[in-house]
C-alpha cells in the first residue's frame, strides 16, 4: 500500500486557520493557569490573627484574690 507523500499539504488560508486555533488554545490555557494561581491567595495578610480564646486564670491567680 502506497502512502500519500503530502498528507498535511494545506493552503495558506488553511494554515492560518490552524495557527489561529492553536494560538487561541494556548492563550486560554495560559489565562486559566494565571487565574488559578492568583485565586490561591498569594498575597500575604496585612495582620496576623490573634487567638480568640483567652487562657483561663490559673489556680495561683484565684488564690491571690
Number of C-alpha atoms within 10 A of each C-alpha: 3 4 6 7 7 7 7 8 9 11 8 9 9 11 13 12 11 13 12 12 12 12 12 12 12 12 12 12 12 12 12 11 11 11 11 11 11 10 9 8 9 8 8 7 8 6 6 7 7 6 7 6 6 6 7 6 8 8 8 8 8 8 7 6 5
